Amino acid sequence: MEGIQPKDDDFKVNRIYLAVEGNAAVHKRESSFWLSKGVSSVRVLSMNEAIEKVLSNHFLFVGINSDNVIYKPKLKLLCDVTSDPIFIATSLYSKQEHAEASSLGAELFGEVFDTPEGNYQALTDKLNQLNERSRQSMPIPELILSRNILISQTHRQVFFDDQEIKLTKIDFDILYLLMSNRKHVLSPEQIYSHAWEDRGDASVDNSVRSAIKRLRKKIAGLVNDDCIIENVRGVGYRFTG
C-alpha cells in the first residue's frame, strides 16, 4: 500500500460490490444471486485486503460476513477510508454487537436470511435510504501496509493480521517513520529527532538502539523474521518490508 491511490473512474461503482467473506460456498451462493440482478462482486478474505481494495476503487457497498471474518478491530479504519456503505451480516445477532458495529461506522448490521433473496431485499432497501449520500472527498488517514503489518497514524494503531500490537509513543513513531521510508536507511540522528521530544543529554545511539531492540521483540516473532528492521552497520536502520 504505497500511500493513497486515486479512485478508478472506470470502475463501475453501481455494478460491483466488495464481499469480505471467508467462506467460498457462501460467497458463491450470494454472488450468483446478485449477478442475476446485474451486480457482480469482488471477494477478499480479510479486512486488510478490504482496506486495500476500497483505497483504489468505489463499490456499490462493502459486505462483511462476521461469522468468518474478524472485523471489529479494523472496522473503524475501513470506515475512515471509504464512503461506500458498509453492511455486516451475522448468523448470531446481538444488540450489543449491533451497537458496537454502528458506533464504528457500519450502516447496517443484521442477521442473515436463509435465502439470498432476503439478503438482497434488506440491502437494497438500505441502499435506497442512502442513495442521497454524498460521495464527497474526505481526508484519508495515513495508512501503511507491509509484511502483513498495518499501521494507522491517525488512530496510532498497529496490527499484524488481526492482532493489535501495543506500542509506546516512541516505539510507534519509530515504526511509522521506518515503514514510511521502507528500504531507505535512516540514521540514528534522523530517528531520534523524529521520535524523541526531549533532546537532552541522552546518548542518541544508545536510545535508538534500545528502542529498535524493543520493536524487534514485539514484531519480529510475529512475522517470523528477525531482520524486518535491519541494522546497516555504521549507517543506521531500515524497514525491509
Summary of the structure (lengths in Angstrom):
residues: 241
radius of gyration: 20.9
end to end distance: 11.1
largest distance: 69.4
contacts: 701
relative contact order: 0.10
helix: 41%
strand: 19%
